[in-house]
Amino acid sequence: MISKAFKATVLGSIILFSSCKEEQKTDQQSMTENSLLQEWTGPYQGVPAFDKMNVADVKEAVEKGMELQLQEIDAIANNMTAPTFENTIVAMESAGKTLDRVFTYYGILSSNRSTPEFRAVQAELAPKLSEFQSKISQNEKLFQRIKTVYEASQNNPLEPQEQRVVELTYKQFEMNGANLDAEKKKRYAEINKELSTLYTQFSNNVLHDEENYVTYLTKDQLGGLSDGFIKSAAKIASDKGKDGMYAITNTRSSMDPFLTYSTERELRKQVWENYYSRGDNGDEYDNNQIIAEILRLRKERVGLLGYDNYAQWRLQDRMAKNPENAMDLMLKVWPAATARVKEEVADMQAVANELGDDITIEPWDYRYYAEKVRKKKYDLDSDEVKQYLQLDKLTEAMFFVAGEIFNYKFTPVTDGSVPVFHEDVKVWEVTDKDSGKHIGLWYLDPYAREGKRSGAWATTYRSSTTFEGPTNVLASNNSNFVKPAPGEAVLVSWDDATTFFHEFGHALHFFAADVKYPTLQGGVRDYTEFQSQLLERWLSTDKVINQFLVHHETGEPIPAALVEKIKNAATFNQGFGTTEYLASALMDMKLHLADPTNIDIDKFERETLNELGMPKELPMRHRTPHFGHVFSGEGYATAYYGYMWADVLTSDASEAFKEAPDGFYDKDVAEKLVTYLFAPRNAMDPAEAYRLFRGRDAKIEALMRDRGFPVPKN
């Protein structure tokens, strides 16, 4: 098996190489001189030496890590003793610790601190890492040992977690071509190598367009923008050598508020086009041909295994099981979502007409006029709400929820006692509130900066396992909030606050894990978003609102009347939110079900959206040329639907709390939540775990009620 950190960071995509000779060093010299290879030392069971991280060390460290793990794998494969769970599966679970450590640093350099120098190393390493993965997944002796243990376990089942890890391991090897003949294995490995390079190129092209398409404003072009946003834009421009101007960067955290509030329609159009054209500018950084080649290679690869299309292969071990079930869910929701968009556009057009704005609603108008409709219908001003959404207080709110539901306490560690990779990163120790037992560390990297990929995400540097003795958890959350000017509060939108809670839900899933083996930490893609989506619901609970939503200047709690407006507007703009998401999820699936021979990506996108009846007033959430979830790797390929699959679970589970005596803070329901839905990770079949929590399967009706859509009659 490949290294667990490698699996988490890269393998979902099979990212990443060809060998160049390094200076001659002994193994011992490499291990002692290269900080990325060294065992972690210091407090908290050892922590990553982020302060010693150096791009110049990456190539040697990755190659040495691969070499060491292949030696461990060869020892397992060539063991002359009869295969057993201990000498095969457990040995594999234990392999690759050095490469695990290296890929912690690699993940930071790729996602949080990317540079042209690192990207060059990344591009060189991509095919080598693919070859490395193939050497393991196609190791015939190794697979035969795994198969022997697997077949024995079918006749004489092991303990539940042991049985689960055997079955997951066997399935992973089988899905990655272990049963192919020699010729097909060779082609399978070649395809993976080609894909690894394409994934890296795709990601770097998107990052190029995010960094290089910046809109600079003058003082007379700031109409509608808040003081905090203006100050931040001025600082960003100054940092880029444009004193006296204001920078709108090509990221969602900058684009979204600008499109919501700017009165400058032509500038809204320019910012919108910059953002939604990433990877689609007809230049050397254009991703359309790369996507076409990725689709062709994916289809060829799964064809070697006997599948008709990539989606069939990918979904067999997901909750949906097959593309038909995933499509069925999406198409049940799509008509209600697009019908709601028509209503929203009509409301917006009416407001525009009332204001005397001689326009027809276009995509760059949607957020702007939706905000005006919000004010008119609900007397709700998003900018007014933001005054009560301070990042620091939201962080406290998340800690409060973690204490109530998981019994966790978060205590800041002393600055400098734990190495960090940027001065903005802060660290907290996580302990049990009652016993004081140490659980792990939580790292927060909140701000956008050059070299950091867009969006928000969670990851682990070390996961909890017990098979070699208990380990603590080192988990991180990463956001792209616009860093404020000195002395200013970080104020965020309700949507951004929701995302903040969402990603913290992933971190809590890491902290709560109670599994024995690393493989059981892996997630089922259309299930693992459920836990984090569920945590979003605590943001709008009375206990959070009443304690943590206070005005950033006066400290006064948010007025009850404003809270009532927020709750009344809970389903506002659901047409937009649901449709832009579903368009991307449907496009992902349809691209992988289509014949990729001579496919024209731009044309396919246009024609598919037209066939679906996509409203012209809004775009897909992620247009195909920058759809990193799907084309910078394989983690979400034919799996972007998983957010909605998980949201059905979320809505249904939320109703379980609503029905409980103490609502979202009911101790009995919370205990079941942690026991069945957070602690097992992938040690239990997700469908079985949900039934143990709820007593039945989830129902789509809960989702439709949540979004204010008509509930289907059957």
Helices and strands as residue ranges (DSSP letters): H 4-6, I 7-11, H 27-33, G 50-52, G 55-57, H 58-77, I 85-90, H 91-94, H 97-111, H 116-137, H 140-155, H 160-175, H 182-212, E 215-217, G 219-221, H 227-239, E 246-248, H 252-261, H 265-276, H 288-304, H 310-315, H 323-354, G 363-365, H 366-378, H 382-386, H 391-406, E 408-412, E 426-432, E 438-447, E 457-462, E 473-481, H 494-512, G 518-521, H 525-535, G 536-540, H 542-548, H 560-568, H 574-593, H 601-612, G 624-626, H 628-631, H 642-659, G 663-665, H 667-672, I 673-678, H 686-694, H 700-706
